[in-house]
Each structure stands twice: as structure tokens, then as C-alpha cells.
Amino acid sequence: MAVPKRKTSRANTRSRRSQWKTSATTLTDCPHCGAPTRPHNACPTCGTYKGRLYAAAQRSEFEA
């Protein structure tokens, strides 16, 4: 198995890790109530998805 000949410096390690970025969550408007929701998920406010009522709405910590 290959073994590195030298220790990777902090600068090289950190510059490589600088590309590990997260992106902001995409939000869409619920067609039923207009609240911001994540795509392909039931609305946390009214509990609908693609025109169907799936569950009783539960208040979530997510407020945009």
C-alpha cells in the first residue's frame, strides 16, 4: 500500500478543505397555503404535498 513520503502541511490541508462548503437550503412556496417549504416534502404548516393531505400539521422550528 502506498505511504506518503512527507507530512502534508497545514496550508495544503486547509486549502484543500476550503472547498468543503455547504449550500443554502432551497425553498419553494406551498401551492396550498403559500408558506415556504423544502421541495419534495410535505408542507410543515398545512401538511399537504402535491394536493393531498398527508399528516396533521406539526409546528416545526423552521420559520423563514
FITI-986633 format. One record per residue: x, y, z of N, C-alpha, C, CB in turn; chain; residue in one letter. Coordinates in nm, 2 decimals, decimal comma. Glycine has a CB too. Example, Ala and Ser with C-alpha at 12.3 -4.5 7.8 and 13.67 -1.06 7.14 Angstrom:
2
PT       nX       nY       nZ      caX      caY      caZ       cX       cY       cZ      cbX      cbY      cbZ   cadena   residuo
PT     1,32    -0,57     0,78     1,23    -0,45     0,78     1,32    -0,33     0,78     1,13    -0,45     0,90        A         A
PT     1,28    -0,22     0,71     1,37    -0,11     0,71     1,29     0,00     0,79     1,41    -0,06     0,57        A         S
END
This chain:
64
PT       nX       nY       nZ      caX      caY      caZ       cX       cY       cZ      cbX      cbY      cbZ   cadena   residuo
PT     0,08    -0,12     0,00     0,00     0,00     0,00     0,09     0,12     0,00    -0,10     0,00     0,12        A         M
PT     0,05     0,23    -0,07     0,13     0,35    -0,08     0,12     0,43     0,05     0,08     0,44    -0,20        A         A
PT     0,24     0,48     0,08     0,25     0,56     0,20     0,31     0,70     0,17     0,34     0,49     0,31        A         V
PT     0,25     0,81     0,22     0,31     0,94     0,18     0,45     0,96     0,23     0,22     1,05     0,24        A         P
PT     0,53     1,02     0,15     0,67     1,04     0,19     0,69     1,15     0,29     0,76     1,07     0,06        A         K
PT     0,60     1,25     0,28     0,62     1,37     0,37     0,48     1,40     0,43     0,67     1,49     0,29        A         R
PT     0,49     1,47     0,54     0,37     1,52     0,61     0,30     1,63     0,52     0,40     1,56     0,75        A         K
PT     0,17     1,63     0,51     0,10     1,74     0,44     0,10     1,86     0,53    -0,04     1,69     0,39        A         T
PT     0,14     1,97     0,47     0,15     2,10     0,55     0,01     2,14     0,59     0,22     2,21     0,48        A         S
PT     0,00     2,23     0,69    -0,13     2,28     0,73    -0,19     2,37     0,62    -0,12     2,37     0,85        A         R
PT    -0,11     2,44     0,55    -0,16     2,53     0,44    -0,22     2,44     0,33    -0,05     2,61     0,38        A         A
PT    -0,16     2,33     0,29    -0,21     2,25     0,19    -0,34     2,18     0,23    -0,11     2,15     0,14        A         N
PT    -0,34     2,14     0,36    -0,46     2,07     0,41    -0,58     2,17     0,42    -0,43     2,01     0,55        A         T
PT    -0,55     2,29     0,47    -0,66     2,38     0,48    -0,71     2,44     0,35    -0,61     2,50     0,57        A         R
PT    -0,62     2,45     0,25    -0,66     2,50     0,12    -0,75     2,39     0,05    -0,54     2,54     0,03        A         S
PT    -0,72     2,27     0,07    -0,80     2,16     0,02    -0,94     2,16     0,09    -0,73     2,02     0,03        A         R
PT    -0,94     2,17     0,22    -1,06     2,17     0,29    -1,15     2,30     0,27    -1,04     2,15     0,44        A         R
PT    -1,09     2,40     0,21    -1,17     2,52     0,19    -1,28     2,51     0,09    -1,07     2,64     0,15        A         S
PT    -1,27     2,40     0,01    -1,37     2,37    -0,09    -1,49     2,29    -0,03    -1,31     2,29    -0,20        A         Q
PT    -1,49     2,26     0,10    -1,60     2,18     0,16    -1,71     2,28     0,21    -1,55     2,09     0,28        A         W
PT    -1,78     2,33     0,11    -1,88     2,43     0,15    -2,02     2,37     0,14    -1,87     2,56     0,06        A         K
PT    -2,11     2,42     0,22    -2,25     2,38     0,21    -2,32     2,49     0,14    -2,31     2,35     0,36        A         T
PT    -2,44     2,45     0,08    -2,52     2,54     0,01    -2,65     2,57     0,10    -2,55     2,49    -0,13        A         S
PT    -2,71     2,68     0,08    -2,83     2,72     0,15    -2,94     2,62     0,10    -2,87     2,86     0,13        A         A
PT    -3,03     2,59     0,19    -3,15     2,51     0,16    -3,24     2,58     0,06    -3,22     2,47     0,29        A         T
PT    -3,28     2,50    -0,04    -3,37     2,56    -0,14    -3,51     2,56    -0,09    -3,36     2,47    -0,27        A         T
PT    -3,58     2,66    -0,11    -3,72     2,67    -0,06    -3,81     2,71    -0,17    -3,73     2,78     0,05        A         L
PT    -3,93     2,65    -0,17    -4,03     2,68    -0,26    -4,16     2,72    -0,18    -4,06     2,56    -0,36        A         T
PT    -4,25     2,78    -0,25    -4,38     2,82    -0,18    -4,48     2,71    -0,19    -4,43     2,95    -0,24        A         D
PT    -4,55     2,68    -0,08    -4,65     2,58    -0,08    -4,77     2,63    -0,17    -4,70     2,55     0,06        A         C
PT    -4,82     2,55    -0,27    -4,93     2,60    -0,35    -5,06     2,61    -0,27    -4,94     2,50    -0,47        A         P
PT    -5,07     2,54    -0,16    -5,19     2,54    -0,08    -5,20     2,66     0,01    -5,21     2,41    -0,01        A         H
PT    -5,10     2,68     0,09    -5,10     2,79     0,19    -5,00     2,90     0,16    -5,08     2,73     0,32        A         C
PT    -4,90     2,88     0,08    -4,81     2,98     0,04    -4,69     2,99     0,14    -4,88     3,11     0,04        A         G
PT    -4,68     2,90     0,23    -4,57     2,90     0,33    -4,44     2,85     0,26    -4,60     2,82     0,46        A         A
PT    -4,32     2,89     0,30    -4,20     2,84     0,24    -4,18     2,69     0,29    -4,08     2,92     0,28        A         P
PT    -4,15     2,60     0,19    -4,13     2,46     0,22    -4,01     2,41     0,14    -4,25     2,38     0,19        A         T
PT    -3,95     2,30     0,19    -3,85     2,24     0,11    -3,91     2,15     0,00    -3,76     2,15     0,20        A         R
PT    -3,85     2,15    -0,12    -3,91     2,07    -0,23    -3,92     1,92    -0,20    -3,83     2,10    -0,36        A         P
PT    -4,02     1,86    -0,25    -4,04     1,71    -0,24    -4,06     1,67    -0,09    -3,92     1,64    -0,29        A         H
PT    -4,12     1,76    -0,01    -4,15     1,73     0,13    -4,29     1,79     0,16    -4,05     1,79     0,23        A         N
PT    -4,36     1,73     0,25    -4,49     1,78     0,29    -4,47     1,91     0,36    -4,57     1,68     0,38        A         A
PT    -4,57     2,00     0,34    -4,56     2,14     0,40    -4,57     2,12     0,55    -4,67     2,23     0,34        A         C
PT    -4,48     2,19     0,63    -4,48     2,18     0,77    -4,60     2,26     0,83    -4,35     2,22     0,83        A         P
PT    -4,65     2,35     0,75    -4,76     2,43     0,81    -4,90     2,37     0,79    -4,76     2,57     0,74        A         T
PT    -4,93     2,32     0,67    -5,06     2,27     0,64    -5,06     2,12     0,62    -5,12     2,33     0,52        A         C
PT    -4,94     2,05     0,60    -4,94     1,91     0,59    -4,97     1,85     0,45    -5,02     1,85     0,69        A         G
PT    -4,98     1,94     0,35    -5,01     1,89     0,21    -4,89     1,87     0,13    -5,11     1,98     0,15        A         T
PT    -4,90     1,77     0,03    -4,80     1,75    -0,07    -4,86     1,71    -0,19    -4,69     1,65    -0,02        A         Y
PT    -4,84     1,78    -0,30    -4,90     1,75    -0,43    -5,05     1,74    -0,43    -4,84     1,62    -0,49        A         K
PT    -5,11     1,83    -0,35    -5,25     1,84    -0,35    -5,32     1,75    -0,25    -5,31     1,82    -0,48        A         G
PT    -5,24     1,66    -0,18    -5,30     1,57    -0,09    -5,26     1,60     0,06    -5,26     1,42    -0,12        A         R
PT    -5,36     1,58     0,15    -5,33     1,60     0,29    -5,27     1,47     0,35    -5,46     1,64     0,37        A         L
PT    -5,14     1,48     0,39    -5,07     1,36     0,44    -5,07     1,34     0,59    -4,93     1,37     0,39        A         Y
PT    -5,06     1,45     0,66    -5,05     1,44     0,81    -5,10     1,57     0,87    -4,90     1,41     0,85        A         A
PT    -5,14     1,55     1,00    -5,17     1,67     1,07    -5,05     1,76     1,08    -5,23     1,64     1,21        A         A
PT    -5,07     1,89     1,06    -4,96     1,98     1,05    -4,90     1,99     1,19    -5,00     2,12     1,00        A         A
PT    -4,77     1,99     1,20    -4,69     2,00     1,32    -4,61     2,12     1,32    -4,61     1,87     1,35        A         Q
PT    -4,61     2,20     1,42    -4,53     2,32     1,42    -4,38     2,28     1,43    -4,56     2,41     1,54        A         R
PT    -4,30     2,33     1,34    -4,16     2,30     1,34    -4,08     2,42     1,38    -4,11     2,25     1,20        A         S
PT    -3,95     2,40     1,41    -3,86     2,51     1,44    -3,83     2,59     1,32    -3,73     2,45     1,50        A         E
PT    -3,86     2,54     1,20    -3,83     2,61     1,07    -3,92     2,72     1,05    -3,83     2,51     0,96        A         F
PT    -3,88     2,84     1,05    -3,96     2,96     1,02    -3,88     3,05     0,93    -4,01     3,03     1,15        A         E
PT    -3,92     3,07     0,81    -3,84     3,16     0,72    -3,91     3,29     0,70    -3,82     3,09     0,59        A         A
END
